[in-house]
Amino acid sequence: MQKKFGKAVIAGLVGTLVMTMVMLMGPMMGMPPMPVGKMLAEFIGMPEALGWIAHFMIGVVLALGYVYIFSSKLPGSGLVRGALYGLLPWMVSQIMVNPMMGAGVFALSTSAPLLMVMGSLMGHVIYGAVVGGVYGTKPVLRSTAPVAQQ
Protein backbone atom coordinates (compact mmCIF):
# COMPACT_ATOMS: atom_id res chain seq x y z
CA MET A 1 0.00 0.00 0.00
CA GLN A 2 1.45 3.33 -1.06
CA LYS A 3 1.52 5.85 1.78
CA LYS A 4 0.41 9.41 1.08
CA PHE A 5 2.05 11.98 3.36
CA GLY A 6 -0.24 14.88 2.45
CA LYS A 7 -3.36 12.79 2.93
CA ALA A 8 -2.03 11.65 6.33
CA VAL A 9 -1.46 15.28 7.39
CA ILE A 10 -5.00 16.22 6.33
CA ALA A 11 -6.39 13.19 8.17
CA GLY A 12 -4.51 14.25 11.30
CA LEU A 13 -5.81 17.83 11.11
CA VAL A 14 -9.40 16.73 10.49
CA GLY A 15 -9.24 14.06 13.20
CA THR A 16 -7.83 16.55 15.69
CA LEU A 17 -10.46 19.14 14.75
CA VAL A 18 -13.32 16.67 15.27
CA MET A 19 -11.83 15.42 18.54
CA THR A 20 -11.39 19.01 19.72
CA MET A 21 -14.99 19.91 18.87
CA VAL A 22 -16.27 16.89 20.80
CA MET A 23 -13.94 17.74 23.70
CA LEU A 24 -15.12 21.36 23.83
CA MET A 25 -18.77 20.22 23.75
CA GLY A 26 -18.09 17.73 26.56
CA PRO A 27 -19.31 19.98 29.38
CA MET A 28 -22.70 20.24 27.59
CA MET A 29 -22.88 16.44 27.86
CA GLY A 30 -22.00 16.36 31.56
CA MET A 31 -18.27 15.78 31.05
CA PRO A 32 -15.61 17.85 32.84
CA PRO A 33 -13.89 20.52 30.74
CA MET A 34 -10.77 19.29 28.94
CA PRO A 35 -9.13 22.34 27.34
CA VAL A 36 -6.11 20.47 26.03
CA GLY A 37 -4.64 23.47 24.24
CA LYS A 38 -4.75 25.56 27.39
CA MET A 39 -3.30 22.72 29.46
CA LEU A 40 -0.45 22.23 26.98
CA ALA A 41 0.26 25.96 26.98
CA GLU A 42 0.46 26.05 30.77
CA PHE A 43 2.66 22.95 30.79
CA ILE A 44 5.19 24.39 28.35
CA GLY A 45 4.87 27.97 29.64
CA MET A 46 3.65 29.44 26.37
CA PRO A 47 0.62 31.47 25.26
CA GLU A 48 -2.60 29.50 24.90
CA ALA A 49 -2.61 29.85 21.09
CA LEU A 50 0.69 27.94 20.95
CA GLY A 51 -0.81 25.22 23.14
CA TRP A 52 -3.60 24.74 20.61
CA ILE A 53 -1.10 24.72 17.74
CA ALA A 54 0.90 22.07 19.63
CA HIS A 55 -2.32 20.05 20.09
CA PHE A 56 -2.90 20.00 16.33
CA MET A 57 0.75 19.23 15.61
CA ILE A 58 0.55 16.23 17.95
CA GLY A 59 -2.58 15.12 16.09
CA VAL A 60 -0.70 15.25 12.78
CA VAL A 61 2.29 13.34 14.17
CA LEU A 62 -0.03 10.66 15.58
CA ALA A 63 -1.80 10.40 12.20
CA LEU A 64 1.55 9.92 10.48
CA GLY A 65 2.31 7.15 13.00
CA TYR A 66 -1.02 5.54 12.19
CA VAL A 67 -0.44 5.70 8.42
CA TYR A 68 3.19 4.64 8.32
CA ILE A 69 3.25 2.06 11.14
CA PHE A 70 -0.18 0.79 12.15
CA SER A 71 -2.75 1.15 9.35
CA SER A 72 -1.60 -1.92 7.43
CA LYS A 73 -1.35 -4.05 10.58
CA LEU A 74 -4.88 -3.53 11.93
CA PRO A 75 -8.01 -5.34 10.76
CA GLY A 76 -11.13 -3.86 9.22
CA SER A 77 -12.03 -0.77 7.25
CA GLY A 78 -10.11 2.48 7.62
CA LEU A 79 -12.69 3.67 10.15
CA VAL A 80 -12.31 0.54 12.29
CA ARG A 81 -8.51 0.46 12.02
CA GLY A 82 -8.38 4.12 13.01
CA ALA A 83 -10.69 3.61 15.99
CA LEU A 84 -8.53 0.70 17.15
CA TYR A 85 -5.43 2.85 16.73
CA GLY A 86 -7.07 5.56 18.86
CA LEU A 87 -6.72 3.21 21.83
CA LEU A 88 -2.92 3.52 21.67
CA PRO A 89 -2.65 7.32 22.10
CA TRP A 90 -5.42 7.10 24.70
CA MET A 91 -3.42 4.60 26.76
CA VAL A 92 -0.24 6.67 26.41
CA SER A 93 -2.16 9.75 27.54
CA GLN A 94 -3.44 7.91 30.61
CA ILE A 95 -0.10 6.44 31.66
CA MET A 96 2.40 9.12 30.60
CA VAL A 97 0.77 12.42 29.63
CA ASN A 98 -1.75 12.72 32.49
CA PRO A 99 0.92 12.33 35.18
CA MET A 100 3.16 14.89 33.42
CA MET A 101 0.25 17.35 33.40
CA GLY A 102 -0.48 16.77 37.09
CA ALA A 103 -3.64 14.70 36.62
CA GLY A 104 -2.09 11.41 37.75
CA VAL A 105 -2.28 8.00 36.10
CA PHE A 106 -5.78 7.50 34.70
CA ALA A 107 -6.63 11.00 36.00
CA LEU A 108 -6.70 9.79 39.62
CA SER A 109 -5.57 13.21 40.85
CA THR A 110 -8.62 14.95 39.35
CA SER A 111 -12.01 15.50 40.93
CA ALA A 112 -13.74 13.18 38.43
CA PRO A 113 -11.26 10.52 37.28
CA LEU A 114 -13.80 8.18 35.68
CA LEU A 115 -15.38 10.97 33.66
CA MET A 116 -11.96 12.26 32.59
CA VAL A 117 -10.81 8.80 31.51
CA MET A 118 -14.06 8.04 29.67
CA GLY A 119 -14.05 11.44 27.97
CA SER A 120 -10.46 10.92 26.89
CA LEU A 121 -11.27 7.43 25.60
CA MET A 122 -14.22 8.76 23.62
CA GLY A 123 -12.12 11.58 22.17
CA HIS A 124 -9.20 9.37 21.16
CA VAL A 125 -11.40 6.69 19.57
CA ILE A 126 -13.28 9.39 17.63
CA TYR A 127 -9.95 10.94 16.60
CA GLY A 128 -8.66 7.58 15.38
CA ALA A 129 -11.87 6.72 13.54
CA VAL A 130 -11.84 10.07 11.74
CA VAL A 131 -8.15 9.72 10.85
CA GLY A 132 -8.74 6.20 9.53
CA GLY A 133 -11.89 7.24 7.70
CA VAL A 134 -10.30 10.30 6.10
CA TYR A 135 -7.10 8.48 5.19
CA GLY A 136 -9.16 5.55 3.97
CA THR A 137 -7.46 2.94 1.86
CA LYS A 138 -8.49 -0.63 2.05
CA PRO A 139 -6.05 -3.20 3.35
CA VAL A 140 -4.12 -4.99 0.66
CA LEU A 141 -5.23 -8.60 0.45
CA ARG A 142 -2.45 -10.84 -0.75
CA SER A 143 -3.30 -14.26 -1.92
CA THR A 144 -0.79 -17.02 -1.41
CA ALA A 145 -2.63 -19.28 -3.87
CA PRO A 146 -1.21 -19.44 -7.40
CA VAL A 147 -3.27 -17.80 -10.12
CA ALA A 148 -4.84 -20.41 -12.37
CA GLN A 149 -3.87 -20.23 -16.06
CA GLN A 150 -6.66 -20.59 -18.63
C-alpha angles and dihedrals in degrees: 000000000000112000119224113208096193093049089050091052091050091047090052093050093047093044091050092047093052092045090049093050091051090046093051091048091049096097089057087058095049096265123131116257114270107187095176095176092054092045092050091048092052091046094053095035096241136125115284093249089062090050090057091046089051089050091056092044090054089050091054093047091050090049090052088051090051093049099042101036114018112024095079093045099054126080128241137026122331089265093053094042090050093049090050090049089052088069091067098058088040091056092045090050091052097047103033114012099044093054091047089053092049097254095110129227109321088001092287091150093060128088093246109029097166093051091046092050094045092046090050091048091050092048095048094046090049090048091051094045091051092047091049092044094048094043089044118166121147119245114265110250112209119195119212091195116099116250111251116240117225 
